[in-house]
Amino acid sequence: MIILIGIVVIIVGLLCWVGQGLGVFALPVAVRLGFAEPEDEVDQSLYLIERWAQGIMDVLLTWILPLSGLLMILHNTYWPVFALVGGGIYLYFPGVFMTSRIVLKKHGRKVGSPSSVTAAYILGTIWIASATTMVVLAVIELKSGTIG
């Protein structure tokens, strides 16, 4: 079961990391693949913040959780540290992403097409579930040393 969890965390984490990288460095490709909304579908401030400020930080940080999944599969003793740090990141950024859309939409701002917003909420929920799972497993491992 640990191997399956590690594989899922690697896949969904790399999907995030690659998608964010494309959103920052190759926006037309990210839009074509559905990783980003076209600029005209979102509020200009949201576009600038998500593409540049948050996007760059996400590229710099979202590799940590998938690495923790790989290290867990490999039984590396440092995987819980990466899981705790990466898990915190993956709890924070989808929460900000989803909350900002809820608040901006409530105030009449453009937040993307309904299908892209739904996809973002689904992915955000998956990332939050992955983060929560890895944090719980890391705590168990650090407390008892029984996972891997």
C-alpha positions, 0 to 999 in steps of 0.5 A: 500500500505504501508503494501505491501511495508513493506512486500516486503522490509522485504522479499528482505532484509532478502533474502540479510541478510540471503544470506550474512550470509550463504556466510560468515558462510556456503559458501557451502550452499550459493553456493548450493542455488545460494547466492554465486559463487564457489571460482573458478568462481571469481577472488581470490581478489574479492572472499576474499574481498566479502566473508570476508571484505564486507560479514562480514560488510553486515551481520552486517548491512543489517538487518536494512532495513528489520527492517525498513519495519517491524517497518513501518508496525507496525507504530513504530515512529522510522521506518524512522530513520531505513529506512534512515540508512538502505536505505543508506546501501542498496544503497551503497553495491549493487552499489559497488557489481555491479560496481566492477564486471563491472570494473573487467570484463573489465580488464579480471578478473573472476566475476562469471558465466553469470547467477550468474552475471545476478541474482546479477544485478537483485537482486542489482537493486531490493535492490536499488529500495527498498532502494530508496522507503524506503528513499523517504517514510521516508523523506515524513514521517519526513516532514509531518507525513502522512505515518504511 
